[in-house]
Amino acid sequence: MTPLADLPLSRFAVIRTHDLDQAREEVAKIFCPHRLITLGGTRLDARHHNVDLGGFSLNYVQYGADVLIQPGELGTFFLLQIPLTGAARVGCGGQDVDASPRLASLLSPNLAVGMHWGAGCTKLLVQIPRQAMERTLQSMLGRSLRDPIAFDAAIDLDSGAGQRIARMVHLLRDDVNSADPLFHRAGAGPQLRETLMMALLGRLRHNYAEPLAAPAPGIAPRHVRQAEDFMRAKAAQRLTLTRIADAVGVSTRSLQEGFRRFRDTTPLEALHAMRLDGARAALLRPAQDDSVTTIALNWGFPHLSRFAGSYHQRFGERPSETLRRCRDN
């Protein structure tokens, strides 16, 4: 049995248990609810070490037995998994990864996940909030996202990109596990998180990799930027394409072409994204008498079921869940 002091992130031990229910409940507190089933006759020896690095977390997890883990969709976070020992079969969105110390995995929040960890499997896990990853990609693209980010689940750790990402994670592990952690003590978490997210987005395969690699289209023309300002100011109102075009003094055709070329979207899709972002901000900082209904109506969503569906697709949780979580805090 490996002594605690010899394990990664030993200073941040959260659980050590042989009890299946306790392991499932404690791990769920940090990640998300899931099914956990032991396979075969190996005794469970679950350990979870966790350190909050300021907007994302670094974790060491082992189960010491063959286990089946079924969280479904992660919802609110991406999960980078770097195996240290052993093997695991990781399924994400229909893609299967035979994870090993040479093949890591990156799980996207909107794709169904199921995993089989072998008894000797140990991993470093980096949990990155979905909202932070989406904000970073929007900044890199210079526009709103029309679809959730979906990464290719497999990361070849022998490739240049895989080696760089693994080095970053191992550097963090070694630093925070030391007696005098520089990064953790200096409060460098947000900068480290951004660096890691930009590396993941810029070097790995995902559904936005092609537009991200394309040459920048240049500065958007004035009428596009004016239209964006107008839509932000009037987001809760019933806006038509004609009204937006009239407000900035161009034809609807010119407005659509400008958004297509410089934002890779349409004016009304951009407006929809602005409204969702505004509703999200209101739900995260609710007034005492705010409800999901009042916030949705205030941001131009008269159809509550459609709003809830769009919100869940964009942010990985229902509006009511966001409001309840922020009220509880």
RODO-2510 file (C-alpha; in nm, 4 decimals, decimal comma):
residues 329
     n   res          X          Y          Z
     1     m     0,0000     0,0000     0,0000
     2     t     0,1516     0,3317    -0,1084
     3     p     0,2115     0,5763     0,1806
     4     l     0,0075     0,8944     0,1555
     5     a     0,3172     1,1159     0,1501
     6     d     0,4359     0,9466    -0,1708
     7     l     0,1157     1,0173    -0,3637
     8     p     0,0523     1,3279    -0,5774
     9     l    -0,1121     1,6209    -0,3981
    10     s    -0,0779     1,4381    -0,0667
    11     r    -0,1105     1,7668     0,1237
    12     f    -0,4662     1,8018    -0,0100
    13     a    -0,6188     1,4644     0,0762
    14     v    -1,0002     1,4753     0,0807
    15     i    -1,0952     1,1097     0,1220
    16     r    -0,9416     0,7683     0,1738
    17     t    -1,2058     0,4970     0,2027
    18     h    -1,2904     0,1351     0,1292
    19     d    -1,6634     0,2148     0,1334
    20     l    -1,8250     0,2416    -0,2113
    21     d    -2,1086     0,4744    -0,1071
    22     q    -1,8749     0,7123     0,0749
    23     a    -1,6388     0,7241    -0,2228
    24     r    -1,9240     0,8044    -0,4597
    25     e    -2,0734     1,0730    -0,2351
    26     e    -1,7457     1,2498    -0,1598
    27     v    -1,6231     1,2506    -0,5198
    28     a    -1,9650     1,3782    -0,6332
    29     k    -1,9304     1,6813    -0,4057
    30     i    -1,6334     1,8022    -0,6101
    31     f    -1,7351     1,6798    -0,9556
    32     c    -2,0972     1,5744    -1,0166
    33     p    -2,3455     1,2977    -0,9247
    34     h    -2,2598     0,9626    -1,0837
    35     r    -2,2992     0,5869    -1,0630
    36     l    -2,0021     0,3994    -0,9179
    37     i    -1,9921     0,0204    -0,9410
    38     t    -1,7110    -0,2180    -0,8479
    39     l    -1,6292    -0,5009    -1,0876
    40     g    -1,4562    -0,8235    -0,9893
    41     g    -1,3316    -0,9114    -0,6436
    42     t    -1,0689    -0,6405    -0,5853
    43     r    -1,1176    -0,4399    -0,2665
    44     l    -1,1915    -0,0709    -0,3141
    45     d    -0,9152     0,1647    -0,1988
    46     a    -1,0464     0,5047    -0,3063
    47     r    -0,8423     0,8206    -0,2619
    48     h    -0,9218     1,1718    -0,3800
    49     h    -0,6872     1,4661    -0,3338
    50     n    -0,8129     1,8072    -0,4451
    51     v    -0,6685     2,1581    -0,4538
    52     d    -0,8541     2,4690    -0,5695
    53     l    -0,6175     2,6798    -0,7801
    54     g    -0,8470     2,9783    -0,8177
    55     g    -1,1158     2,9119    -1,0771
    56     f    -1,0106     2,5551    -1,1567
    57     s    -0,8963     2,2531    -0,9593
    58     l    -0,6237     1,9902    -0,9723
    59     n    -0,7060     1,6410    -0,8451
    60     y    -0,5501     1,3013    -0,7850
    61     v    -0,7941     1,0084    -0,7973
    62     q    -0,7556     0,6331    -0,7578
    63     y    -1,0031     0,3552    -0,6770
    64     g    -0,7696     0,0581    -0,6286
    65     a    -1,0270    -0,1713    -0,7900
    66     d    -1,1952    -0,2251    -1,1245
    67     v    -1,4779     0,0286    -1,1265
    68     l    -1,7455     0,1497    -1,3633
    69     i    -1,8118     0,5257    -1,3442
    70     q    -2,1190     0,6707    -1,5160
    71     p    -2,1743     1,0454    -1,4648
    72     g    -2,3691     1,1049    -1,7878
    73     e    -2,3143     1,4648    -1,9003
    74     l    -2,0731     1,6636    -1,6823
    75     g    -2,2808     1,9754    -1,7477
    76     t    -2,0809     2,2606    -1,5981
    77     f    -1,7151     2,1643    -1,6455
    78     f    -1,4518     2,0142    -1,8741
    79     l    -1,2368     1,7364    -1,7292
    80     l    -0,8809     1,6739    -1,8433
    81     q    -0,7644     1,3270    -1,7309
    82     i    -0,3962     1,2334    -1,7391
    83     p    -0,3312     0,8703    -1,6358
    84     l    -0,0243     0,8151    -1,4184
    85     t    -0,0471     0,4355    -1,3911
    86     g    -0,2721     0,1602    -1,5206
    87     a    -0,5412     0,1854    -1,7850
    88     a    -0,8993     0,2984    -1,8330
    89     r    -1,1621     0,2781    -2,1031
    90     v    -1,3148     0,6256    -2,1385
    91     g    -1,6267     0,6879    -2,3456
    92     c    -1,7334     1,0401    -2,4343
    93     g    -1,9995     1,1313    -2,6887
    94     g    -1,9677     0,8038    -2,8772
    95     q    -1,5866     0,8130    -2,8860
    96     d    -1,3876     0,5534    -2,6888
    97     v    -1,0380     0,6206    -2,5563
    98     d    -0,8092     0,3457    -2,4232
    99     a    -0,6455     0,5758    -2,1715
   100     s    -0,2953     0,5045    -2,0440
   101     p     0,0130     0,7051    -1,9400
   102     r     0,0598     0,7673    -2,3155
   103     l    -0,3012     0,8592    -2,3969
   104     a    -0,4984     1,1130    -2,1945
   105     s    -0,8610     1,2190    -2,2332
   106     l    -1,0519     1,5464    -2,2305
   107     l    -1,4233     1,5241    -2,1509
   108     s    -1,6630     1,7904    -2,2775
   109     p    -1,9574     1,8924    -2,0575
   110     n    -2,2357     1,8439    -2,3128
   111     l    -2,1371     1,4879    -2,4134
   112     a    -2,2398     1,1704    -2,2280
   113     v    -1,9529     1,0102    -2,0346
   114     g    -1,8935     0,6559    -1,9099
   115     m    -1,5658     0,5064    -1,7830
   116     h    -1,4124     0,1753    -1,6777
   117     w    -1,1031     0,2251    -1,4610
   118     g    -0,8744    -0,0723    -1,4089
   119     a    -0,7630    -0,1592    -1,0561
   120     g    -0,4178    -0,0082    -1,1071
   121     c    -0,5426     0,3141    -1,2674
   122     t    -0,4437     0,6446    -1,1077
   123     k    -0,4989     0,9841    -1,2674
   124     l    -0,4380     1,3537    -1,2384
   125     l    -0,7597     1,5395    -1,3211
   126     v    -0,7965     1,9062    -1,4080
   127     q    -1,1492     2,0412    -1,3673
   128     i    -1,2134     2,3564    -1,5732
   129     p    -1,5445     2,5462    -1,5526
   130     r    -1,7414     2,5401    -1,8758
   131     q    -1,8171     2,9112    -1,8580
   132     a    -1,4470     3,0002    -1,8321
   133     m    -1,3553     2,7840    -2,1324
   134     e    -1,6364     2,9360    -2,3405
   135     r    -1,5371     3,2925    -2,2470
   136     t    -1,1776     3,2205    -2,3471
   137     l    -1,2792     3,0770    -2,6837
   138     q    -1,5141     3,3697    -2,7501
   139     s    -1,2258     3,6066    -2,6804
   140     m    -0,9958     3,4118    -2,9134
   141     l    -1,2577     3,4085    -3,1910
   142     g    -1,3892     3,7588    -3,1334
   143     r    -1,7505     3,6422    -3,1440
   144     s    -2,0179     3,4490    -2,9560
   145     l    -2,0442     3,0717    -2,9779
   146     r    -2,3337     2,9121    -3,1611
   147     d    -2,2723     2,5566    -3,0353
   148     p    -2,1185     2,4039    -2,7218
   149     i    -1,7466     2,3259    -2,7383
   150     a    -1,6851     1,9581    -2,8123
   151     f    -1,3248     1,8363    -2,7933
   152     d    -1,1875     1,5219    -2,9505
   153     a    -1,1691     1,3097    -2,6353
   154     a    -0,8242     1,1568    -2,7019
   155     i    -0,4942     1,3374    -2,6341
   156     d    -0,1773     1,1661    -2,7573
   157     l     0,0773     1,2388    -2,4852
   158     d     0,3630     1,1509    -2,7231
   159     s     0,2629     1,4364    -2,9565
   160     g     0,4023     1,7868    -2,9202
   161     a     0,0687     1,9267    -2,8050
   162     g     0,0119     1,6405    -2,5619
   163     q     0,3604     1,6723    -2,4145
   164     r     0,3191     2,0456    -2,3596
   165     i    -0,0172     2,0068    -2,1871
   166     a     0,1102     1,7205    -1,9699
   167     r     0,4151     1,9265    -1,8682
   168     m     0,1926     2,2123    -1,7573
   169     v    -0,0190     1,9803    -1,5421
   170     h     0,2807     1,8005    -1,3896
   171     l     0,4449     2,1347    -1,3137
   172     l     0,1344     2,2405    -1,1249
   173     r     0,1247     1,9076    -0,9413
   174     d     0,4857     1,9329    -0,8295
   175     d     0,4483     2,2940    -0,7232
   176     v     0,1314     2,2650    -0,5151
   177     n     0,2581     1,9452    -0,3527
   178     s     0,5753     2,1188    -0,2351
   179     a     0,6167     2,2730     0,1092
   180     d     0,6279     2,6257    -0,0357
   181     p     0,4053     2,6346    -0,3466
   182     l     0,4885     2,9351    -0,5622
   183     f     0,1856     2,9326    -0,7932
   184     h    -0,0717     2,8617    -0,5221
   185     r     0,0788     3,1123    -0,2789
   186     a     0,1136     3,3865    -0,5395
   187     g    -0,2544     3,3687    -0,6378
   188     a    -0,1655     3,2963    -0,9985
   189     g    -0,4631     3,0662    -1,0529
   190     p    -0,6573     3,2756    -1,3071
   191     q    -0,3480     3,3292    -1,5238
   192     l    -0,2538     2,9603    -1,5077
   193     r    -0,6075     2,8578    -1,5959
   194     e    -0,6132     3,0901    -1,8955
   195     t    -0,2768     2,9613    -2,0177
   196     l    -0,3946     2,6018    -1,9928
   197     m    -0,7286     2,6752    -2,1630
   198     m    -0,5577     2,8571    -2,4502
   199     a    -0,3239     2,5606    -2,4948
   200     l    -0,6166     2,3172    -2,5035
   201     l    -0,8155     2,5323    -2,7457
   202     g    -0,5211     2,6269    -2,9639
   203     r    -0,3500     2,2881    -2,9925
   204     l    -0,6182     2,0174    -2,9668
   205     r    -0,8957     1,9045    -3,2008
   206     h    -1,2464     2,0386    -3,1369
   207     n    -1,5435     2,1727    -3,3312
   208     y    -1,4046     2,5292    -3,3380
   209     a    -1,0477     2,4372    -3,4320
   210     e    -1,0903     2,5256    -3,7998
   211     p    -1,2272     2,8804    -3,7547
   212     l    -0,9757     2,9349    -3,4762
   213     a    -0,6888     2,8464    -3,7111
   214     a    -0,8225     3,0591    -3,9972
   215     p    -0,6638     3,4008    -4,0573
   216     a    -0,8333     3,6757    -3,8607
   217     p    -1,0834     3,8594    -4,0827
   218     g    -0,9629     4,1980    -3,9632
   219     i    -1,1450     4,4630    -3,7665
   220     a    -1,5196     4,4475    -3,8130
   221     p    -1,6662     4,7474    -3,9969
   222     r    -1,8294     5,0243    -3,7988
   223     h    -2,1864     4,9161    -3,8753
   224     v    -2,1247     4,5701    -3,7281
   225     r    -1,9826     4,7161    -3,4073
   226     q    -2,2615     4,9727    -3,3899
   227     a    -2,5196     4,6987    -3,4375
   228     e    -2,3660     4,4999    -3,1510
   229     d    -2,3780     4,8064    -2,9243
   230     f    -2,7396     4,8733    -3,0243
   231     m    -2,8424     4,5120    -2,9575
   232     r    -2,6739     4,5069    -2,6174
   233     a    -2,8532     4,8274    -2,5169
   234     k    -3,1925     4,7050    -2,6451
   235     a    -3,1540     4,3316    -2,5834
   236     a    -3,4759     4,2966    -2,3845
   237     q    -3,6859     4,4626    -2,6537
   238     r    -3,8457     4,2941    -2,9550
   239     l    -3,5861     4,3638    -3,2205
   240     t    -3,6161     4,2710    -3,5852
   241     l    -3,3395     4,2556    -3,8405
   242     t    -3,4905     4,5586    -4,0158
   243     r    -3,4955     4,7648    -3,6974
   244     i    -3,1327     4,6830    -3,6235
   245     a    -3,0248     4,7671    -3,9787
   246     d    -3,2199     5,0957    -3,9709
   247     a    -3,0573     5,1904    -3,6402
   248     v    -2,7084     5,1714    -3,7908
   249     g    -2,8006     5,3047    -4,1355
   250     v    -2,7322     5,0039    -4,3595
   251     s    -2,9410     4,7548    -4,5521
   252     t    -3,0364     4,4247    -4,3947
   253     r    -2,8278     4,2509    -4,6587
   254     s    -2,5171     4,4526    -4,5689
   255     l    -2,5757     4,3878    -4,2005
   256     q    -2,6087     4,0130    -4,2512
   257     e    -2,3022     4,0008    -4,4725
   258     g    -2,0980     4,1934    -4,2160
   259     f    -2,1907     3,9543    -3,9360
   260     r    -2,1323     3,6503    -4,1568
   261     r    -1,7869     3,7653    -4,2636
   262     f    -1,6564     3,9183    -3,9419
   263     r    -1,8496     3,7301    -3,6715
   264     d    -1,9343     3,3997    -3,8449
   265     t    -2,2939     3,4298    -3,7254
   266     t    -2,6116     3,6253    -3,7987
   267     p    -2,7307     3,9424    -3,6238
   268     l    -3,0243     3,7623    -3,4633
   269     e    -2,8074     3,4721    -3,3464
   270     a    -2,5697     3,7250    -3,1913
   271     l    -2,8679     3,8940    -3,0221
   272     h    -2,9854     3,5601    -2,8840
   273     a    -2,6397     3,4946    -2,7354
   274     m    -2,6336     3,8421    -2,5776
   275     r    -2,9714     3,7792    -2,4170
   276     l    -2,8570     3,4452    -2,2774
   277     d    -2,5431     3,6064    -2,1346
   278     g    -2,7523     3,8840    -1,9786
   279     a    -2,9959     3,6367    -1,8239
   280     r    -2,7046     3,4321    -1,6924
   281     a    -2,5519     3,7371    -1,5249
   282     a    -2,8866     3,8223    -1,3639
   283     l    -2,9338     3,4676    -1,2357
   284     l    -2,5839     3,4677    -1,0887
   285     r    -2,6573     3,7904    -0,8981
   286     p    -3,0336     3,7773    -0,8328
   287     a    -3,2311     4,0471    -0,6558
   288     q    -3,4445     3,9337    -0,3644
   289     d    -3,7687     3,9125    -0,5643
   290     d    -3,6179     3,7805    -0,8888
   291     s    -3,7493     3,4550    -1,0363
   292     v    -3,6542     3,2625    -1,3484
   293     t    -3,9707     3,3912    -1,5134
   294     t    -3,9066     3,7597    -1,4400
   295     i    -3,5432     3,7366    -1,5478
   296     a    -3,6350     3,5542    -1,8692
   297     l    -3,8981     3,8148    -1,9566
   298     n    -3,6630     4,1006    -1,8688
   299     w    -3,4135     3,9640    -2,1218
   300     g    -3,6582     3,9161    -2,4058
   301     f    -3,7510     3,5486    -2,3638
   302     p    -4,1320     3,5219    -2,3681
   303     h    -4,1274     3,1415    -2,4145
   304     l    -3,9914     2,9972    -2,0901
   305     s    -3,9467     2,6404    -2,2148
   306     r    -3,7406     2,7572    -2,5132
   307     f    -3,5371     2,9811    -2,2848
   308     a    -3,4691     2,6922    -2,0469
   309     g    -3,3603     2,4675    -2,3349
   310     s    -3,1264     2,7267    -2,4862
   311     y    -2,9860     2,8128    -2,1436
   312     h    -2,9149     2,4483    -2,0617
   313     q    -2,7413     2,3933    -2,3944
   314     r    -2,5247     2,7027    -2,3455
   315     f    -2,4373     2,6752    -1,9760
   316     g    -2,4888     2,3087    -1,8860
   317     e    -2,7514     2,3630    -1,6173
   318     r    -3,1129     2,4746    -1,5953
   319     p    -3,1923     2,8389    -1,5082
   320     s    -3,3611     2,7242    -1,1891
   321     e    -3,0439     2,5398    -1,0858
   322     t    -2,8316     2,8529    -1,1336
   323     l    -3,0758     3,0641    -0,9327
   324     r    -3,1036     2,8088    -0,6516
   325     r    -2,7258     2,7667    -0,6280
   326     c    -2,6629     3,1407    -0,6097
   327     r    -2,9399     3,1924    -0,3538
   328     d    -2,7990     2,9115    -0,1388
   329     n    -2,4571     3,0795    -0,1426
***
